[in-house]
């Protein structure tokens, strides 16, 4: 929040929320921060703190030992006090592990040995975001490692001995930053982590349930702000292009803009409701209410492709042929390009800069990466729909209320099986049986 004589600054990114007002302040902070990258930087400093809050929530909900809760609380305070950059991995194994013939060999990680001070772990874990920039990684219980009967999750520094981070190639982009104003700055990188006899101290080990859902208590809230930021940036570009292309009085263009406004405002309204009517964790902390939050994410999933298409439509063919700054500086081309792209209060350089940003936002390698990542990183539409199915609380009330409007005795309806069903497993790989040995 802006400083004033009556109010000190609040470090919203590192606040442990206790009230709806806390959530509202944190939400405003997320919105302002993520918009700057057009929604491409999903792992902000606040996101790492939200991960640590999720770890604390998970051990509190499981009613773990006092030491586990104290360790989780201490780590969260470390993040808040130092700004240390933490990222998240659910812990699932890479594809090659999941296709192994022996089910016992398909776990991502294995416990090598226990010591008085901690455990030693080896293996490979699948994709997570920003490992090249992170200082710590939280590895969730999908990793398959067990301590007795307990699912083991842990936090590991990326610089520890035995830790190797392998990142994907950078998103394809033009070397000229005028042509790639977003993708030259906001490629987070995704990668795997390989662990070779890595020591994890007990104070960084957390015994949680196998599902990563409790850890994600605060993360989905941040995810929706990221998707909203991309939609808001798209709307901002559409409005600027409507002016730059002299289309702000064109009926079809205005209708496209209204479509974008409706999508943006739907997500905004869901976030506002989730923060003003919050839920509470077992530890008494405030959290965005999933019942309001989840419809916003589902709406964005449905609208995201159309949102991008509208921004490609609005500027027309100029989006495809817009020149670069070096083209405009070439003596043989300068005058002709100025005639082609200047006018209406805009220079050719100004209009081209806007068109290049729009192209980079919805037609670049960075845009492709963002789409591929976001369609599955938080479970995608199936997981968001499953979470909403479980959280909706009015099944029987609504069904029986309808029957009461019929003037005759009616049976009592119970559809409690619908919310009670577990979330569908994600991406279960089918391993073909090994071919029999040929007869000699």
N, C-alpha and C positions, 0 to 999 in steps of 0.2 A: 504494500500500500504506500502511496506517496507520503513522504514525511511532512509534518505540519507542526506548528508550535504546540498544538494540543495533543498530538499523537506521535508516538515513536514508530519507527519502522518495525514491521513484523517479518521475520524470516519464514514466510509461509511454506517454503519447500521442506522445512524441517520441523514443522509443528506436529505435535501429537494431538489430534482433534478431540475435543471434549463436547463441543456444542455444534449446532447447525451453523452458527456464525463462523466458527472455525472452518467448516467445510466450504462455506461460501467464499471466504477469503482465499483458501487454498485453490479453489476452483478458478477464481479470477486470475490467480498467479499462473496456474497451468495454462489457461487460455492465452494470456499475454505472451508467455514464454514460448509455447509451441508454435504459435502463429508466425513467429519470426523466421522459422525454417519451413514455412508452408506445410507443416505437419510431418516433415521428413525426419526430424530428430525426435524419436519417440522415447529415447532413454535420456531424459534430462536428469540433473542432480536430484530433483524431487522424486523421480521414479525409483532411484536407488533407496531413498528413504522409505518410500511406500513398500518396497520389497521387505525391508527390515521390519516395518510395522506388520506386514503379513506373517513373517516368521514369528513375531511376538504373539500375534493373534492365534496362530496355529498351535503353539505350545500351550497357550492359555485355554483354548477350547478343548484340547485333549486332556487338560488337567495334568500336565506333565509335572515332573518333580520341581520343587522350589528352585533348585539349581538351574534347571533348564530355562525356567521363566526368567530368573535373574540374569543368566547369560544372554538371552535374547534381548532383554531390556537394556543391558549394558552395551550390547552391540548397536542397538538403535541409537542410543545416546552418543556413541562414538561417531556414527554417521552424521547425526545432527550437529555435533560439536566441531567436526573436522571437515565435513563436506566430502568425505571419502566416496569414490565412485563405485557403486555396487551395481552389477547387472544380474540377470536371472536366466537360469536354464532349468527346465522341468526335470532334466536328468535322463531322458529317454536315450536309448542306445542308437548309434548310427545304423544305417540300413544293413550293412554287411553283417553286423552282429545279430540283427533281428532275423536274418535268413539262415542262421546256422542250424544244422540238422538237430543237434542236441539242445532241447529247451533249456537245460541247465547252463548252457554257454551263451545264452542270448542276452543276459543282463549287461548293462553298460559298464558297471564297475564291480569289482570284487574286493572284499576285505582281505588284505595280505596278512596282517597281524594286529593284535592289540598290545598296547603298552600302558604303563601307569599314567602316562601323560596324554595319550590319545590313540589314534589308529593310523595305519598305513594302508593306502588305497591305490589300486591300479585299474586302468581301463580307458575307455573312450566315451565321451558324451556328445550328443548331437547338437543341433544348431542353437545358438543364442546370439544376441545382438550386442554390438559394441565391445566385444572382447579386446579389440586392439586398443581401446581407450580406457577400459575399466581397470580398477585396482583390485577389486574383489569380485568373485562370482558366487552367487548362491546356487547350489546344485540340489534340485528337488528329489523327492523320494522315488520318482520313477526310475532312478538309476539302478534299482534292484539290489543294492547292498543291504545287508541285514546285520543288526546287532542283537543277537538272540532272536526274539520274535518281533523285534521292532524294525520299522522302516527308517533307514538312516538318511538324513539330509545334512548338508554342511555348507560352510562358507570357506572358500579357499582364495588366497591372494594369487593373482595371475603370475607374479614374479617369483613364487616359491620354487625351490628346487624340484625338478621332475615334472613341472607343469609346462606344456607346450600348447600354444594357441595357433590354430591354422585357420586363416581367414579366406573368404572367397575373393575372387577378382573384383576390382572396383567396377562400378557401373560404367558402361560405355558412355563416353561423353566427349564433346569437342574440346580441344585444348584451349580454345579462345573463351575466356570467361564471359565475354559479351554474349556469346551464343549459348553458353551453359551456366547461367547465373545461379541456378539452384544446385544442379548436379555437381558443379565444381566445388561446392561448399558443404553439402549436407548428405554425404553418403556415409551412413553409420558403420557399414561393414558388418557382416555376420560371419560366424565361424564355428568351429568345433574346438573342444578342449581334450587334450590327451594327458592322462595322468600316469606317471611311471614311479611307483613307490613314493607317493606323496604323503607326507605326514600331516594329519589334521588333529589339532589339539582338542581335548574334550569340550572346552568352552566354545568351540565353533561347530560342534556336532549337535544336531537337533533331531529328536526322535518324533516323527510326525506320522499322520496317516498317509496311506499310499497316494491318495488323490492330491493334486496340487491346488485344489479349489480354495482351502483356507488361506494359503499363501497369497492367492490372487484377490483376497478380500478388497484391497484398495487398487489393484492394478487395472481392473476393467474400467473403473472410473477414469483413470488416466488415459486408457486406450481410447475411450469415447471422446475425450478432449482432443486427442491427437487426430482422430478422424474428423471431428468438427473443425479443427484448425485447417485441415486440407480443404474441406468444403467451404469454409469462410474465405480462404485465400482464393479459391476458384471463383466465388461470387465477387470478390473484390476485383479480380482480373476481368471478369465479365462486365462489370460496371465500367471499369476503365476503358475496356475495348469498345463498349457501346459508345462512349464519347469519342475515342480516338478514330473509330471507323464511321463516325457520324450516323450512328444507328440508334441513338437514344430515343428517337421519336418513331422508330420502326416497330409496328405492332408485334410482329413475330418475335423480334429480339426482346421486346419488353416481356412477352409471355415466357420466353426462355428464362429471363431473369427472375420472374415470379416463381417459376418452377424451382430455381436454385434457392430462392428465399424460403420457400416452404420446406425444403429439405434441411436447410440450416436451422430454421426456427424450430423444427421438430426436435432436433438433437439438443438445441439450447433449452427447450422447455422440459425435456426429460431430465437433463442435468439439474436444472433449477428445482424440479420436484424432488429429485433424489437427495439434494442437499438440504432442502427445507423440511422434508419429512424423512429424517435419517433413520438408520437402524443403529444398533449398539452391539459391540463385541462382548465376549465373555469377560474381558478385562475392563469394561466400562468405557471404552473409547467409541467415538462417533464414526460412522461409516456411511457412505452414500447408499441409499436404499436400492437394492437390486430390482425391486418390483417396478420402480420408476426408471432405473438406469437401463435395464436390458431392452425394453422396447426401442429406446433411442439407438442402441447399437444395431438391432435388427433392421430398423428403418434405414440406417446408413448403409448396411450391407446391401439392401435392396436397391438403393438409389445411387451407389457410388459409380457404377459404370455409366449411367445416364448423366450424372454430374460432369464427368470428364468429357463425354460426348458433346454436351452443350457448349463447353468451352472451345471445343474444336470447331463447332458449327458457327459460332457467333462471328469470328473475324473473317470467315470465308477463306478464299485461296491465298490471301495475303499472309496467312499463318504459315503456309508452305514455302513461299518464295521470299520471305523477308530477308533483306541483306544483313551482313555483319558490319561491325564498325570498320573493319579493314576494307571491306568492299566499298563502303562510303568514303573512305580515305584514298581510294585509288583514283588518280587523276582522270583516267579514261572512263571511269564509271560514275564519278561523283555527281556531275550535273544531271545525268540521266536518271540516276537513282533518286536524287532529290526531287525531280519532277514526278517520279513514279510513286514515291512514298511520303513526300512532304505535303503540307497544305492543311487548311482548316485549323490553324493555330498550333500545329505540331510540326516539328522538323522531321526529316526522314530518320535522323538518328534517334530521336525520342520515340517515334512510332515503332521503329524496328526494335528498339530495346524492349518495349512492352510486348511485341509479338514474340520475340525470342524467349522472354520469360514465360509466356503462355505455352509455347511449344515445349519448353523444358519441364513445365509443370505437369502436362498431361500427355506428352508424346515422346518421352525420353526413356533411356535405360533406367534412370532413377525412378521414374513413374512405374515402369514395369516391375522393378524390384519391390517397390512399396505395395503394389497390388498383390503380387505373389505372396509376400510376407504376411500382410494383414489378413488375407483370406484364410489363413490357417493358424497364425501365431497364437491367438487366444481361443482357438478351437473353431473359429469360423462360425458361419450361420448355424450349423447343427448344435454346437455347444451352447451358443447364446440362446437358442430356442429351448434347449433342454433345461438350462438354468431357469428360464422364465416359467417353463412348465412346472418345475419344482417349487418356485417361489409364489406363484399365484395361489391365493388362499380362499377364493370364493367359489370353488367348483360346486360343492353341495348346496351352499346357500342360494346360489343363482338357480340351479336346477330345481330345487324344491320350491323356491319362490314362484317360479313359473307355474308349477303344478297347483299351487294354492289359488291361482287365478281361474282354475277350471272348477266349475260348480258340481263336483262329485268327489267321492273319496278316491284318492290316488296313492300309489305305492310310494314309500320313502326311497329316495334315490341316494345312492352312495357310489360316487365315482372317484373315491380316494386313491384308487390304483393309479390314476393318471399322474398326480404329483409324486407318488411314492416310488415310481419306477426309477432306477438309477440312470445316470447319464450314459449315453451310448459310448462305448470305447472308441478311441480315436485311432484310425488308420491301422487296423489289425492286418499284419502281413501274413499271407498264407504260404507256408513253406512246403514245397513239393517234396514228397518222399524220395529218398535216394534210390537211384536206379539199381536193380539187382545186378550182382556181379555176373558177367557172361559165363556160361558153362564152358568148361574146357573140352 
